[in-house]
């Protein structure tokens, strides 16, 4: 029996299988509003059998976007645009979640296929914020903008934006909420010593650097229903000497668990130009770190990082390295990956996909 194609219950939500689509930016929104592209993108993977779909990084505010094309949930029009997309995905058997976040000093960038560099204000960009005023690219090249070091009022305002965004996510029909605390974006930048050199209550030691994340999670959990899962994405290692290690992130995850977090989405890297995400041989290491996170915290974990094959995803779940295998690019290549993986593993493919698909081809 395939471990990958067994259901998973988290709180009051049950996934039909352990294969999920990870959040991947589509850079195809207009003023944060979902477009027909998003119905196709999300709907196709729901029809194709994904157990969990986590919608792309969705900004809590206009200035929290990575690019002008990023999704948003800072107004009610954005909610209305998402309601039919999420309703359709759920009608096809998928659990639909969303990742919410603030890009911090990596905001105000061009879309990657337009170069990905910071946009100056006269190019449609906007001022950025961070724990400190250090730019991402200190040599002044790609992400060259110096952010404004956040005041205590700035911090309180961003936390309020996270809360308002969580409420809108519920109104939009999402069943799982993920807080983005990875890849050098705002919450991660507070936690990692590679970026945070503050000397106030939001800097310094572990308690100070983790305060922004823990306070934000606590505030969001207070408005996100207890019956629905709350997840965080963490860069469980910075991949750089002097940066965060798996041990630091396990300590953080235990704090977040006690505040009501149910799942950790285990990614890596992204804090600085030298702290790249998982590539090459790091991929296997990152899945192993998800296993360590799961074993030492008791939390549900999702593994990510160049997962592309049925046997790979099956081994991750069957061996207990993670509860969920999340794929991103592979679901772009093959919206019906769940059906194809089920067929390869000898599972009941027909039960994983929408009825018309199952009838004719599963």
C-alpha positions in Angstrom: 0.0 0.0 0.0 1.3 3.4 -0.9 2.1 5.7 2.0 1.9 8.7 -0.3 -1.7 7.9 -1.2 -3.1 7.5 2.3 -5.2 10.4 3.8 -3.8 12.8 6.3 -6.0 14.6 8.9 -4.7 17.9 10.4 -7.2 19.4 12.8 -10.6 19.3 11.0 -9.1 19.1 7.5 -8.4 15.8 5.7 -6.1 15.6 2.7 -6.9 12.8 0.3 -3.2 12.1 -0.2 0.2 13.3 1.0 1.2 15.0 -2.3 0.9 18.7 -2.3 1.6 21.7 -4.5 3.9 24.1 -2.7 3.5 27.8 -2.9 5.1 29.2 -6.0 4.8 32.8 -7.2 3.0 33.2 -10.5 3.6 37.0 -10.8 0.3 37.2 -12.7 -1.9 39.3 -10.5 -3.1 42.8 -11.2 -3.0 45.1 -8.2 -3.0 41.9 -6.1 -6.1 40.6 -7.8 -6.4 37.0 -9.0 -6.9 36.6 -12.7 -8.3 33.8 -15.0 -4.7 32.5 -14.9 -5.2 31.6 -11.3 -8.4 29.7 -11.8 -6.5 27.6 -14.4 -3.4 27.2 -12.3 -5.1 26.2 -9.1 -8.1 24.4 -10.8 -5.9 22.2 -13.0 -3.9 20.8 -10.0 -7.1 20.2 -8.0 -8.6 18.3 -10.9 -5.3 16.4 -11.3 -5.4 15.0 -7.8 -3.2 17.2 -5.5 -4.1 16.5 -1.9 -3.0 20.0 -0.7 -2.6 23.2 -2.8 -0.9 26.1 -1.1 -1.4 29.2 -3.1 1.5 31.4 -3.9 3.1 34.0 -1.5 0.3 36.4 -1.0 1.2 39.9 0.3 -0.4 41.3 3.5 0.0 44.8 2.0 0.9 46.5 -1.2 4.4 47.3 0.0 4.8 43.6 1.1 4.7 42.3 -2.4 7.9 40.9 -4.0 6.9 42.3 -7.4 4.0 44.4 -8.8 2.6 41.1 -10.2 2.3 39.3 -6.8 -0.9 38.2 -5.2 -2.4 40.1 -2.4 -5.0 39.9 0.4 -5.2 43.5 1.7 -8.6 44.4 0.4 -12.1 42.9 -0.1 -12.0 42.9 -3.9 -9.1 40.5 -3.7 -11.2 38.2 -1.5 -14.1 38.3 -3.9 -11.8 37.3 -6.8 -10.4 34.3 -4.9 -13.8 32.9 -3.6 -14.8 31.1 -6.9 -11.2 29.7 -7.4 -11.1 28.2 -4.0 -14.6 26.9 -4.1 -13.8 25.1 -7.4 -10.6 23.6 -6.0 -12.5 22.3 -2.9 -15.3 20.9 -5.1 -12.7 18.8 -6.9 -11.4 17.3 -3.6 -8.3 19.4 -2.9 -7.6 21.2 0.4 -6.7 24.7 -0.5 -4.3 26.8 1.6 -2.5 30.1 1.1 0.9 31.4 2.2 0.8 35.0 3.5 3.8 37.2 4.0 5.8 40.4 3.6 8.8 40.5 1.4 10.8 43.0 3.5 14.0 44.2 1.9 13.4 41.9 -1.1 10.2 43.7 -2.1 9.8 46.2 -4.9 11.5 43.9 -7.5 10.8 43.3 -11.2 9.3 40.0 -12.2 12.0 37.4 -12.6 11.5 37.2 -16.4 12.0 40.9 -16.4 15.4 40.7 -14.6 14.2 40.5 -11.0 16.2 43.6 -9.9 14.8 46.2 -7.6 12.5 48.7 -9.2 13.2 52.4 -8.5 10.2 54.4 -7.4 10.0 56.0 -10.9 9.8 52.5 -12.4 6.8 51.5 -10.4 8.7 50.4 -7.3 8.2 51.5 -3.7 10.2 52.0 -0.4 11.2 48.8 1.4 11.5 47.9 5.1 13.6 45.5 7.1 14.9 45.0 10.7 17.9 47.2 9.7 18.8 49.5 6.9 21.2 47.1 5.1 20.4 46.3 1.5 20.3 42.7 0.3 23.0 43.2 -2.3 25.5 45.3 -0.5 27.5 45.8 -3.7 24.6 47.7 -5.2 23.7 45.4 -8.0 20.5 43.4 -8.3 18.5 44.0 -5.0 20.2 47.3 -4.3 17.6 49.3 -2.4 18.5 50.2 1.2 15.4 49.5 3.3 14.1 51.6 6.1 14.9 50.1 9.5 11.5 49.4 11.1 10.4 51.3 14.1 8.3 49.7 16.9 5.2 51.4 15.3 6.2 49.9 11.9 6.4 46.4 13.5 3.0 46.8 15.2 1.5 47.9 11.8 2.9 44.9 10.0 1.6 42.5 12.6 -1.9 44.1 12.3 -1.6 43.6 8.5 -0.9 39.9 9.1 -4.0 39.6 11.3 -6.2 41.4 8.8 -4.9 39.2 6.0 -5.6 36.1 7.9 -9.2 37.1 8.4 -9.5 37.8 4.7 -8.0 34.4 3.9 -10.7 32.8 5.9 -13.4 34.8 4.1 -11.8 33.7 0.7 -12.4 30.1 1.6 -8.9 28.9 2.4 -8.7 25.9 4.8 -5.0 26.1 5.7 -3.0 29.2 6.4 0.8 29.3 6.1 2.9 32.2 7.4 6.0 32.9 5.3 9.0 32.9 7.6 11.7 31.9 5.1 13.9 32.9 2.2 15.1 36.2 3.6 11.7 37.8 3.6 10.6 40.0 6.5 9.9 37.5 9.3 13.0 35.4 8.5 15.1 38.5 8.3 14.2 39.3 11.9 15.1 35.8 13.1 18.4 35.3 11.3 21.6 36.8 12.7 22.8 37.2 9.1 20.5 40.2 8.9 19.2 41.3 12.3 21.7 43.4 14.2 19.1 45.3 16.2 19.8 46.1 19.8 16.2 46.6 21.0 13.7 43.9 22.1 13.4 42.6 18.5 17.1 41.8 18.2 20.1 40.3 20.0 19.6 36.9 21.4 17.2 34.1 20.3 14.3 35.5 22.3 14.7 38.9 20.7 15.3 37.8 17.2 12.3 35.3 17.3 10.0 37.8 18.9 8.6 39.2 15.6 7.7 35.7 14.4 6.3 34.5 17.7 4.2 37.6 18.3 2.9 37.5 14.7 2.0 33.8 15.0 0.2 34.4 18.3 -1.8 37.3 16.9 -2.8 35.3 13.7 -3.7 32.2 15.7 -6.1 34.3 17.7 -8.2 35.0 14.6 -7.6 31.8 12.6 -10.1 29.2 13.7 -8.7 26.5 16.0 -10.3 23.8 13.8 -8.2 24.8 10.8 -4.4 24.2 10.5 -1.9 26.9 10.9 1.5 26.4 9.2 4.8 28.3 9.0 7.4 28.1 6.3 10.9 28.2 7.8 14.3 28.3 6.2 15.4 25.5 8.5 19.0 26.3 7.7 20.6 29.4 6.3 23.3 27.2 4.6 25.9 29.8 5.7 28.4 29.8 8.6 27.1 32.1 11.3 23.5 31.8 10.1 20.6 29.8 11.4 21.0 26.0 11.9 18.4 23.3 12.2 18.8 23.5 16.0 17.9 27.1 16.0 14.8 26.4 13.9 13.8 23.4 16.0 13.9 25.7 19.1 11.7 28.2 17.2 9.3 25.6 16.1 8.8 24.4 19.6 7.9 28.0 20.6 5.5 28.2 17.7 4.0 24.8 18.4 3.1 26.0 21.9 1.5 29.1 20.3 -0.8 26.9 18.1 1.2 26.1 14.9 0.3 22.7 13.5 2.8 22.3 10.6 6.3 23.4 9.5 7.0 23.7 5.8 10.7 23.0 5.8 12.6 25.1 3.2 16.0 26.7 3.4 18.3 29.5 2.5 17.5 32.9 1.0 18.7 35.3 3.7 21.7 36.8 1.8 23.2 36.4 -1.7 25.5 33.7 -0.3 22.6 31.9 1.4 20.9 30.4 -1.6 18.0 28.0 -1.4 18.4 24.2 -1.7 20.1 23.3 -4.9 22.0 20.3 -6.1 23.2 18.1 -3.2 21.5 20.3 -0.7 18.1 19.0 -1.7 18.6 15.6 0.0 20.0 17.4 3.1 16.9 19.6 3.3 14.5 16.6 3.3 16.6 15.1 6.1 16.2 18.3 8.1 12.5 18.0 7.7 12.8 14.6 9.3 14.8 16.0 12.2 12.2 18.8 12.7 9.4 16.2 12.7 11.2 13.9 15.2 12.2 16.6 17.7 9.0 18.7 17.7 6.2 16.3 17.0 4.8 18.7 14.5 3.4 17.7 11.1 6.1 18.6 8.5 6.2 19.2 4.7 9.3 18.5 2.8 10.3 20.6 -0.2 13.2 20.8 -2.7 13.4 19.4 -6.2 10.9 16.5 -5.5 10.1 15.2 -9.0 9.4 11.5 -8.9 6.9 9.1 -7.5 9.5 6.9 -5.8 11.2 10.0 -4.2 7.9 11.3 -2.8 6.9 7.9 -1.6 10.2 7.3 0.2 9.9 10.7 2.0 6.5 9.8 3.4 7.0 6.1 3.9 10.3 6.6 5.8 8.8 9.2 8.1 11.0 12.0 6.9 7.9 14.2 6.4 4.1 13.9 6.5 3.7 15.7 3.1 5.8 15.9 0.0 5.4 19.3 -1.6 6.3 19.9 -5.2 6.2 23.1 -7.1 7.9 23.0 -10.5 6.9 19.4 -11.1 3.3 20.4 -10.8 3.9 23.1 -13.4 5.3 20.4 -15.7 2.5 18.0 -15.0 -0.8 19.1 -13.4 -1.8 15.4 -13.3 1.3 14.4 -11.4 -0.8 12.9 -8.5 -2.6 10.6 -10.9 0.6 9.6 -12.7 2.3 8.9 -9.3 -0.6 6.9 -8.1 -0.5 4.8 -11.3 3.2 4.2 -10.9 2.9 3.2 -7.3 0.0 0.9 -7.8 -2.5 3.1 -5.9 -6.1 3.7 -6.9 -5.5 6.5 -9.3 -9.2 7.0 -10.1 -10.0 7.9 -6.5 -7.4 10.7 -6.6 -8.7 12.8 -9.5 -11.9 14.4 -10.6 -14.7 12.1 -11.9 -14.4 12.9 -15.6 -10.7 12.4 -15.6 -10.9 9.2 -13.5 -13.6 7.8 -15.8 -11.7 8.2 -19.0 -8.0 7.9 -18.2 -7.3 6.9 -14.6 
